Amino acid sequence: MNAESPARTKRKNKKKNGHKKFWQFGREEVNTAHFDIAPEGTLLVREGNYQYNVYDIIKKHGTPTEIFFPTIVENRVRDLIETFNAYIKVTGYRGRFHYHYPMKVNQNREFVLPAVAEGANLDVGSGNELFLVKRMVEQDKFNEKIRVICNGPKTERYMELIEELRGKGLIVIPIIEDMVELERMKKFKGEVGIRVDLSVKVASHWDKRFNRYGFTEEEILALGKIRNLAVLHYHISSQIERMDGFLQPLKRALALYAKMREKNPQLDTIDIGGGAGVPYDKRKRFYTGKSLINQIVKTAKKQCDRLGIRHPNIICEWGRYVVAPAQITIYKVLAEKRAYNKGGNSWYVIDGSFMNDLLDTWAIKQKWHVVPVNNMREKNLQRVWLAGSSCDSDDKYTSGGSYILLPRLADSDELYVAFCDTGAYQDALASHHCLLSSPLKLVAGNGEIKVARKRETAEEVGKQFGW
Ligand SMILES: *Cc1c(COP(=O)(O)O)cnc(C)c1O
């Protein structure tokens, strides 16, 4: 081994860390603590003392490919529950905390089971999602004490399934959404919840004062006594941008809760819904889960004490927060084209589609953190826009019209790119524009790579369209 002067080693390390810093790796607060760069300049993901070289994985399995890391879901669920319980203890809050994983955020078995294993209860939004819960119960996979909140419009089939599972001893809590359901629920034997459409605006993609779910505050108060009512539920929006967007609705809901308790003394739980965001844009400041939970518990306690009411149990249904950071999506860059814009951008054409695989790119102008999978130590970077493989001009990612910096194609034989935080919402929204195949889905856990969903063949895709 060659002896190196300490100064030289330090200089070298600094240079190494420079690339790590540039790609925003190793930062707990933006969920990249487990990302690193291998000596050969490829993307590494760590799981404790295991590590996965993403470049090696895709050289073996091809692209487009999604890699899911179950440990990340496990850690985030455990952390969330522990943090709520810790702040409940230190503030002297007297209600209990229940976490419910909202299945709609990612219904893949590989995502749901690790969450349940760490103590998550469930929240379903449709009869078909509840059907999956029934399957898990039948396979003896569940502790009977698991609690299931049922949101969304209740069709007859959905209602029958709710009754059936309740009959099997599961705690199933339907949330009343409208007058028809209120009537129907009079026959339901278990506890029920009701959803309020709070009159507040918060900064997020949905920034209107009202949505179309549940009852307005006035309507709920006019209902008076509601049979078996245990839960007051609200869900304001997703990817709420500021902490205030949680605290204002919470105060308002607790004030309503206090009034509802006069006619409904058995009401004992407030369900604050989802909405906790993830820092997709790693260069912007964003609240942390820990500080958010601290503020929520503090605010709930202060408001209840001010109103002179017993502290209700708290349910939270954060979905995106738990699963988004647990998956990355990888594409190969197929070709480069000039974009003919003022900034001198290039189009990098990828072997997958934003409209199909990362639909929110198109639907709500979702921003992503994009990093190269190889050539990560390259100094000369190119300003690029990314173009999907479908024939649609809208199938693109331009980072809001600016650019993404990536290595130059000319500097290596091949280039792969990874999109971070793709674990929330994208899978169930995925489609087949131009009949492109969905990405391969791999699970990386305990040091092993397993194929969860094979890459679709032309036959399989054609079959879905009657061929
Ligand atoms: C979508 C949804 C959630 C999850 O929202 P996130 O923003 O992903 O946390 C929770 N509850 C309800 C009722 C929902 O509709």
PDBQT file of the ligand as one rigid body, heavy atoms in Angstrom, charges set to zero:
ROOT
HETATM    1  C1  LIG A 501     -54.805  10.224  -0.465  1.00  0.00    +0.000 C 
HETATM    2  C2  LIG A 501     -55.243  10.164   0.926  1.00  0.00    +0.000 A 
HETATM    3  C3  LIG A 501     -54.306  10.020   1.962  1.00  0.00    +0.000 A 
HETATM    4  C4  LIG A 501     -52.820  10.005   1.730  1.00  0.00    +0.000 C 
HETATM    5  O1  LIG A 501     -52.350  11.266   1.410  1.00  0.00    +0.000 OA
HETATM    6  P1  LIG A 501     -50.772  11.581   1.361  1.00  0.00    +0.000 P 
HETATM    7  O2  LIG A 501     -50.720  12.985   0.872  1.00  0.00    +0.000 OA
HETATM    8  O3  LIG A 501     -50.174  10.609   0.433  1.00  0.00    +0.000 OA
HETATM    9  O4  LIG A 501     -50.270  11.445   2.745  1.00  0.00    +0.000 OA
HETATM   10  C5  LIG A 501     -54.795   9.907   3.249  1.00  0.00    +0.000 A 
HETATM   11  N1  LIG A 501     -56.115   9.948   3.508  1.00  0.00    +0.000 NA
HETATM   12  C6  LIG A 501     -57.039  10.104   2.529  1.00  0.00    +0.000 A 
HETATM   13  C7  LIG A 501     -58.479  10.134   2.870  1.00  0.00    +0.000 C 
HETATM   14  C8  LIG A 501     -56.642  10.210   1.210  1.00  0.00    +0.000 A 
HETATM   15  O5  LIG A 501     -57.559  10.375   0.258  1.00  0.00    +0.000 OA
ENDROOT
TORSDOF 0
